[in-house]
């Protein structure tokens, strides 16, 4: 049965579709998602210009300037290895640090903690029962007693059973005690977003739910270099932090990562590509679809200049960088994998409309997942790929 006819979509999604146009839409979108290489572009993270493909690029990152890393060495790591490197760095330097979750002692489902139990002992890297609420509650207790608690929820889809502990306890612990107590040493890592074969229980992006909770920080990296620096900063930040790791990038994103300890700033977006005509905002694995969409737009739309921003921290998000960019360009496109309704893109759009209204040249455009459960067979239709992102840029520019 057709995806669009078998699910309870809102009128906003399908009001203009007839049965015949639905079938045509599905055929064309599936074909485009699977086979089209528009204008000869090399699509995807493997061909990205945003990754540090050489040691020099890995050490020349502007945010690393002043850390004395210019003469250091790098290692070529994928994102899984970079996460492992960051956790190992913390365990080596902080005797109070512990790592726990389902199956983490032998590496976890994605092997991000591989070898850590052997290196640092099973008292510091250990398995838990299969109970997400228990993992979060145990982490709160460890952090409240002064430990650096690094918890893993095996998939972000299963963070929902832990919501009571994270939303009602971790996020409010400092507030409700008047600052006498806190669990700021808690970091919860979890793999998120589409992976190509995850279906509706292993592909979700829950940042919108989490971002509604004052007291938490929410971070998501786009690459190995970013993952190491942001994770080290998240673990050492004195606020409970949720670290969302796009699982498709674990082995898909590879770059040269500095060997020494370093941190990247939380709450600060990064301008990956300057531009003057339109601001394009995303995070995590969506950055690479946007990179390709921008390449296509700058070829097809007569010299349009796009500014690409990686938000990196969802909460607190970098309002200043995004709004300053929109005031310059007058246009904004936001893309994320989560459904449109209540997605974090809505918060960005509302804030930009409020602060930049007189600068806007066109309505803000959101390119997102559909308002349906995440489909297995139709994953490539569901996620906002290069063609849908390009179409969004084109609509905004031609308004």
Number of C-alpha atoms within 10 A of each C-alpha: 6 11 17 19 13 8 12 12 16 11 9 8 11 13 9 9 15 10 11 8 11 17 16 13 15 16 12 13 19 18 13 18 19 11 9 15 13 15 10 8 13 12 17 19 23 14 13 17 11 16 20 21 15 14 18 15 16 23 24 13 13 9 13 17 11 8 11 11 19 16 8 11 15 19 14 20 21 21 30 25 21 29 27 19 25 23 22 19 17 20 21 11 9 12 12 14 23 24 26 25 26 21 19 26 24 18 18 18 14 14 17 21 25 18 17 23 19 11 13 15 13 15 12 19 26 18 21 17 10 13 16 23 19 16 23 29 18 18 31 27 16 20 25 20 14 15 20 26 29 25 26 30 25 22 20 25 19 18 21 16 14 18 17 14 21 27 18 13 19 28 24 20 22 18 15 12 10 10 9 9 13 26 26 27 25 32 31 25 25 21 27 25 28 27 18 15 12 16 17 15 14 22 28 23 22 21 21 20 14 20 20 13 16 13 22 22 25 25 27 27 26 26 29 29 29 20 30 29 23 25 31 22 18 28 26 18 16 17 20 29 28 27 26 26 27 25 24 19 24 24 15 16 22 23 23 23 29 24 18 14 14 20 20 18 15 22 17 18 22 17 18 13 16 14 17 16 19 26 29 30 25 25 24 25 27 26 27 23 24 30 26 25 27 24 18 21 22 15 12 13 13 8 10 17 19 24 21 24 23 22 26 26 24 24 24 17 20 18 17 13 15 24 22 15 25 27 21 17 20 22 25 32 25 24 28 26 26 28 23 18 13 12 22 23 24 17 14 22 17 12 15 22 18 11 15 18 15 10 16 17 18 15 16 20 20 23 24 23 23 21 18 17 17 25 19 18 14 17 21 18 24 25 25 24 25 26 20 21 28 24 15 22 29 16 14 17 17 8 8
